[in-house]
C-alpha cells in the first residue's frame, strides 16, 4: 500500500481562500456595477449562493490541510 503524503494540497487551499475572500469582500464592500436583486426572492437566492460558496471554500481549505493532521495508523 502506498504511503500517504503529509503535505498539504496547495491548490485546494489557494482556491478555497480565494472563494472565501472574494465573497466576503463582495459582501462587505459591494461594487456599484455588481448585479443587484430586484426582489426579495432574488436577494435570498444571492445570499444562499454566497453562503454556499463560502462553505465550499471552507471545505476546500479543510480538505487541503487535512493531510497535515493525518497520522499513519
CNS distance restraints for C-alpha pairs under 8 A (distance, minus, plus):
assign (resid   5 and name CA) (resid  67 and name CA) 6.91 0.50 0.50
assign (resid   6 and name CA) (resid  67 and name CA) 4.95 0.50 0.50
assign (resid   6 and name CA) (resid  68 and name CA) 5.05 0.50 0.50
assign (resid   6 and name CA) (resid  69 and name CA) 7.82 0.50 0.50
assign (resid   6 and name CA) (resid  70 and name CA) 7.16 0.50 0.50
assign (resid   7 and name CA) (resid  65 and name CA) 7.86 0.50 0.50
assign (resid   7 and name CA) (resid  67 and name CA) 6.15 0.50 0.50
assign (resid   7 and name CA) (resid  68 and name CA) 6.09 0.50 0.50
assign (resid   8 and name CA) (resid  64 and name CA) 5.42 0.50 0.50
assign (resid   8 and name CA) (resid  65 and name CA) 4.83 0.50 0.50
assign (resid   8 and name CA) (resid  66 and name CA) 7.12 0.50 0.50
assign (resid   8 and name CA) (resid  67 and name CA) 5.86 0.50 0.50
assign (resid   8 and name CA) (resid  68 and name CA) 6.24 0.50 0.50
assign (resid   9 and name CA) (resid  13 and name CA) 6.69 0.50 0.50
assign (resid   9 and name CA) (resid  63 and name CA) 7.93 0.50 0.50
assign (resid   9 and name CA) (resid  64 and name CA) 4.59 0.50 0.50
assign (resid   9 and name CA) (resid  65 and name CA) 6.60 0.50 0.50
assign (resid   9 and name CA) (resid  67 and name CA) 7.98 0.50 0.50
assign (resid  10 and name CA) (resid  14 and name CA) 6.08 0.50 0.50
assign (resid  10 and name CA) (resid  64 and name CA) 6.42 0.50 0.50
assign (resid  11 and name CA) (resid  15 and name CA) 5.98 0.50 0.50
assign (resid  11 and name CA) (resid  64 and name CA) 7.66 0.50 0.50
assign (resid  12 and name CA) (resid  16 and name CA) 5.85 0.50 0.50
assign (resid  12 and name CA) (resid  60 and name CA) 5.18 0.50 0.50
assign (resid  12 and name CA) (resid  61 and name CA) 5.91 0.50 0.50
assign (resid  12 and name CA) (resid  63 and name CA) 7.25 0.50 0.50
assign (resid  12 and name CA) (resid  64 and name CA) 5.08 0.50 0.50
assign (resid  13 and name CA) (resid  17 and name CA) 6.09 0.50 0.50
assign (resid  13 and name CA) (resid  60 and name CA) 6.16 0.50 0.50
assign (resid  13 and name CA) (resid  61 and name CA) 4.39 0.50 0.50
assign (resid  13 and name CA) (resid  62 and name CA) 7.68 0.50 0.50
assign (resid  13 and name CA) (resid  64 and name CA) 5.28 0.50 0.50
assign (resid  13 and name CA) (resid  65 and name CA) 7.13 0.50 0.50
assign (resid  14 and name CA) (resid  18 and name CA) 6.16 0.50 0.50
assign (resid  14 and name CA) (resid  61 and name CA) 7.59 0.50 0.50
assign (resid  15 and name CA) (resid  19 and name CA) 6.21 0.50 0.50
assign (resid  15 and name CA) (resid  57 and name CA) 7.19 0.50 0.50
assign (resid  15 and name CA) (resid  60 and name CA) 7.40 0.50 0.50
assign (resid  15 and name CA) (resid  61 and name CA) 7.98 0.50 0.50
assign (resid  16 and name CA) (resid  20 and name CA) 6.27 0.50 0.50
assign (resid  16 and name CA) (resid  56 and name CA) 7.13 0.50 0.50
assign (resid  16 and name CA) (resid  57 and name CA) 3.81 0.50 0.50
assign (resid  16 and name CA) (resid  58 and name CA) 6.21 0.50 0.50
assign (resid  16 and name CA) (resid  59 and name CA) 7.47 0.50 0.50
assign (resid  16 and name CA) (resid  60 and name CA) 5.03 0.50 0.50
assign (resid  16 and name CA) (resid  61 and name CA) 5.23 0.50 0.50
assign (resid  17 and name CA) (resid  21 and name CA) 5.96 0.50 0.50
assign (resid  17 and name CA) (resid  57 and name CA) 6.22 0.50 0.50
assign (resid  17 and name CA) (resid  58 and name CA) 7.68 0.50 0.50
assign (resid  17 and name CA) (resid  61 and name CA) 6.80 0.50 0.50
assign (resid  18 and name CA) (resid  22 and name CA) 5.95 0.50 0.50
assign (resid  18 and name CA) (resid  57 and name CA) 7.69 0.50 0.50
assign (resid  19 and name CA) (resid  23 and name CA) 6.22 0.50 0.50
assign (resid  19 and name CA) (resid  53 and name CA) 6.60 0.50 0.50
assign (resid  19 and name CA) (resid  54 and name CA) 6.48 0.50 0.50
assign (resid  19 and name CA) (resid  56 and name CA) 7.94 0.50 0.50
assign (resid  19 and name CA) (resid  57 and name CA) 5.40 0.50 0.50
assign (resid  20 and name CA) (resid  24 and name CA) 6.14 0.50 0.50
assign (resid  20 and name CA) (resid  53 and name CA) 7.25 0.50 0.50
assign (resid  20 and name CA) (resid  54 and name CA) 5.04 0.50 0.50
assign (resid  20 and name CA) (resid  57 and name CA) 5.53 0.50 0.50
assign (resid  20 and name CA) (resid  58 and name CA) 7.30 0.50 0.50
assign (resid  21 and name CA) (resid  25 and name CA) 5.98 0.50 0.50
assign (resid  22 and name CA) (resid  26 and name CA) 6.08 0.50 0.50
assign (resid  23 and name CA) (resid  27 and name CA) 6.14 0.50 0.50
assign (resid  23 and name CA) (resid  50 and name CA) 6.31 0.50 0.50
assign (resid  23 and name CA) (resid  53 and name CA) 7.48 0.50 0.50
assign (resid  23 and name CA) (resid  54 and name CA) 6.82 0.50 0.50
assign (resid  24 and name CA) (resid  28 and name CA) 6.07 0.50 0.50
assign (resid  25 and name CA) (resid  29 and name CA) 5.58 0.50 0.50
assign (resid  25 and name CA) (resid  30 and name CA) 7.22 0.50 0.50
assign (resid  26 and name CA) (resid  30 and name CA) 4.69 0.50 0.50
assign (resid  26 and name CA) (resid  31 and name CA) 7.02 0.50 0.50
assign (resid  30 and name CA) (resid  34 and name CA) 7.19 0.50 0.50
assign (resid  37 and name CA) (resid  42 and name CA) 5.26 0.50 0.50
assign (resid  37 and name CA) (resid  43 and name CA) 5.12 0.50 0.50
assign (resid  37 and name CA) (resid  46 and name CA) 7.80 0.50 0.50
assign (resid  38 and name CA) (resid  42 and name CA) 6.53 0.50 0.50
assign (resid  38 and name CA) (resid  43 and name CA) 7.51 0.50 0.50
assign (resid  39 and name CA) (resid  43 and name CA) 6.34 0.50 0.50
assign (resid  40 and name CA) (resid  44 and name CA) 6.06 0.50 0.50
assign (resid  41 and name CA) (resid  45 and name CA) 6.17 0.50 0.50
assign (resid  42 and name CA) (resid  46 and name CA) 6.12 0.50 0.50
assign (resid  43 and name CA) (resid  47 and name CA) 6.19 0.50 0.50
assign (resid  44 and name CA) (resid  48 and name CA) 6.12 0.50 0.50
assign (resid  45 and name CA) (resid  49 and name CA) 6.12 0.50 0.50
assign (resid  46 and name CA) (resid  50 and name CA) 6.20 0.50 0.50
assign (resid  47 and name CA) (resid  51 and name CA) 6.27 0.50 0.50
assign (resid  48 and name CA) (resid  52 and name CA) 6.05 0.50 0.50
assign (resid  49 and name CA) (resid  53 and name CA) 6.12 0.50 0.50
assign (resid  50 and name CA) (resid  54 and name CA) 6.23 0.50 0.50
assign (resid  51 and name CA) (resid  55 and name CA) 6.09 0.50 0.50
assign (resid  52 and name CA) (resid  56 and name CA) 6.12 0.50 0.50
assign (resid  53 and name CA) (resid  57 and name CA) 6.10 0.50 0.50
assign (resid  54 and name CA) (resid  58 and name CA) 6.18 0.50 0.50
assign (resid  55 and name CA) (resid  59 and name CA) 6.18 0.50 0.50
assign (resid  56 and name CA) (resid  60 and name CA) 6.17 0.50 0.50
assign (resid  57 and name CA) (resid  61 and name CA) 6.22 0.50 0.50
assign (resid  58 and name CA) (resid  62 and name CA) 6.10 0.50 0.50
assign (resid  59 and name CA) (resid  63 and name CA) 6.00 0.50 0.50
assign (resid  60 and name CA) (resid  64 and name CA) 5.94 0.50 0.50
assign (resid  61 and name CA) (resid  65 and name CA) 6.32 0.50 0.50
assign (resid  62 and name CA) (resid  66 and name CA) 5.84 0.50 0.50
assign (resid  63 and name CA) (resid  67 and name CA) 7.75 0.50 0.50
assign (resid  65 and name CA) (resid  69 and name CA) 7.63 0.50 0.50
assign (resid  66 and name CA) (resid  70 and name CA) 6.45 0.50 0.50
